[in-house]
Amino acid sequence: MRVALVQMTSTDDLAENLASARRAVDEAAARGAEFIALPENFAFLRREGNPIPCAQGLDGEIVESVRELARRHRLPILAGTFAEAIEGDSRVYNTSALISETGEITAVYRKIHLFDVDLSESGGGVFRESAFTAPGAEVVVAQAAFGKLGLSVCYDVRFPELYRELAARGADWIAVPSAFAPETGKVHWEALLRARAIENQAFVLAPAQCGRHSPDRASHGHSLIVDPWGRILAEAGDEPAVVVADCDLAELGRVRASLPALRHRRL
């Protein structure tokens, strides 16, 4: 199956971000993609800990724009994440939505692990995602036409127990839309994603934000498609891009048959 990841440099300009996403999805479809994934905060990005003025529901402009693209191209699309409004709460969820080729919302995942870290010693500053974001609580594996897709977001990738649960629930594919910090991305990004692919014997799809979004926010980039053996099938650089790879579904079966680690679990 041909998969495409959209890498973006989103800002706090909602209209321009949605236009950029549309152009990238159009390009991916023209290149033969059968599934397209957008990055975390694809429609609006500012530093964690700041209020988000365009928070909205699943019926809002952001998700509707992706639904329209899915219907137009007759392709399933992962709407990376967006700020989902919570009724009666000043906080939002950091929400990922899987849209079917008919434009239906088939799965919703709300980021469980929030990025509250101090990277000031490495020049990255302090991040407090929890200041305006509420954590999700539900593990989500979606049934898609191409197989079972486990949903996760960015900082989740540091918590292998989540991915083990996704594998236990039958995930053949794992999505990790991200806006990874440059300070940690240089060393941790590739290592973590390849580890999640290897230990769970699944394809890992990690569409990422890249470049400088504002004076106080930047992202690592290097969107990755990793196969179940841990091989990198495609990688973006430091600029906005669409990366495409052909994922051999038979490879999934070969890896799991020759090295049946998932069946050997005792804990």
C-alpha positions, 0 to 999 in steps of 0.5 A: 500500500502506498502511504503519504506523510505530510510534513508542515511548518504550521503557524497561528494562521488557521486559513493558511495552514488549511490551505497548505494542508489542502495543497499537500494532500492534493500532491499526495493523491496525485502521487498515488497515495492510498492513505495520507497522514497529517502532522500534529497541530496541522491547522494551528500551532503555537507554543504549548501553554498558550491559549488556542483561539480556534478550539472547536468540535469534531463538527468544526471547520478543521475536521470538515476541511479534511472530510472534504479532502477525503471525499474529493480524493476517495482516500482515508486521511488522518487529521493529525491533531487539532485543538478539540473544545471541551464543553464546560472546560477552558482546556482542550483535547489534542485530538487526532481523527481518522477520516474514511474515504467517504468522509466519515469520522471513523475513529477519534483519539485524544492524546494521553501523555502531555508534554510538560518538560524543562529543556532550558539547559539544552536551549529549548525552554519550558513546555507546559502542554497541560496548562491548556490541554486535558489528557485523553484516557482511551487507547484507540485502534481503528479498523481501516480498509487497509488494516488496524491502525493504532493511534498515538501522538508525539510525546506518547512515543516515549511510553512503550506500554501504550504501543504494546497495548495497541499491538495487543489489540491487533494494530498492524499500523501505528500513527504518530503525528508529531511536533517534536522538539528539535532539542530532543529530536536530534537524538531521540526521534528516529530511535524511538520510532524505530523501537516502536516499530521493531518491538510491536512488529508494525508499520510506523507512520510519523508525519511531523512538523518542521522548521520555525513556527514562531520566535519561540517555537520550532520543530524537528521535522524528519517525518518517517515511515518505518517498516515492521523490521525497523527499516526506514522506508521514507524520510523527510528533511527539514522543510515542508514536504510530502513523503511517500513509500510503498508498504509491503503488507506481506512483509508484516506477515513475514516478520511476525512469522520468522520472529514471533515475539508478539506470541512469546510475551509472558507479561 
